[in-house]
Amino acid sequence: MRTEFPRNQWYVAAYGTEVSRRLLARKICGEAIVFYRTSNGEPVALADRCVHRQYLLSASALDGDLLVCGYHGFTYDAEGTCVKVPGQHRVPRTARVKKYPVVEQDSFIWIWIGDDAAADPQSIPRAPWLAAKDWTTVCGMEPLAARYGLLVDNLLDLSHETYLHGGYIGTPEVAETPITTEVDEDHGIVFVSRHMENVACPPFYAKSTGIEGRIDRWQDIEYRPPCLYLLHSRVAPVGVQPGADGDDSGAFHVEVVYAITPETETSTHDFWAVARDFALDDESVSGFLAESNRTVVLQDVAALNLLETVIVNEPPGYQELSINIDTGGLAARRMLAAQIVAGDSMHAPATAATG
Amino acid sequence: MASRPSRAQLQGATVTYRVDWVLGTDLLHGRCQCGAERESEDPIELWQWLTGHPVGHEQSWSSGQPTPHDLVAVGT
């Protein structure tokens, strides 16, 4: 059966800081999962349903590295194997919950949704700035009551900044400047570039960089479907260009990272992070960027939540209108559609046995 | 068009398709890795043509571009 999001893919499930010795419940691609760390610090992700009577393991407790169901005491190790049941010596051999492959990288906990045999950690896309010492990052996550595809559309077409985010990151030039879209089919990447010369500096960058006056502003999107979105943002005083040797120390660089993780078919985890290579130790800049970007994200959330209420009631076959600004978003949709087909053509993920 | 290399080129990406919004116009200019080029005012039509490679591309190679014999098949 066709699903609405790609399976056999890595998704960001959480920030590493969210996963601890306390149990964390989170639904990813419709699958209820409980996260925790072992006493050695290794992140663990198990299906959040006891095989016995489906009680939420996330509402249970850890005993060392063992997860003890809070209803009848079925006890699981970090592999998801049930090692103890109440009142009897024999543990049914099929008593286990699904364990998900997870990787901690670039401050994220990545999870593989699909056939475990196909999980290759080397294929996880990178966002190295988020954990690099010479960058400073602020981040957050907002729940979105809308399908993930709406957030993909939103982020691939930044012309909406002019209208939805005026006073923060939007200026008239964003919507007015033509874009270039490039697709790398081999590596599964969509690039969308908008380079603006001699334009107004929005408050987001003026206050954080201290630049007074007009700027050259480059927006280079790198989307690696389905989950990771990178906006390589460069702002500089007008005319300041990278040197022939690649030195670009005259400019300010901001890496805006989004992880777009479906929660269900109509809701999404909207992870966002803003990493910068300037004012590294300035707490006031960190506070300003965190507050400003969260405001921008919440503006998107409000708009997309509203849009979801329209789309969910739309009869099939509604014809949208696409124009030049949508070129990148259309490329992303094509790539996601291909990933959905490819993911569905593989075996469905193993389900937990009911012992 | 900017003369500096694109982000994709700087990262060493294999650019299968490229679409430029032609400055000062409403036109989109598409270029397939095989060298075929096309202009359109409709991004959906342009993507269909690009990703339909090689159908319809053999008549659209621009002069000075690599010939199809220089290239591996893409998008098939």
Interface residues (C-beta under 8 A of the other chain):
Chain A: P178 I179 T180 T181 E182 V183 D184 E185 D186 H187 I189 F191 S193 H195 D220 E222 H232 S322 I323 N324 D326 T327 L330 A331 R334
Chain B: M1 A2 S6 R7 A8 Q11 A13 T14 V15 T16 Y17 R18 V19 D20 W21 V22 L23 D26 L28 D42 P43 I44 L46 W47 T51 V74 G75
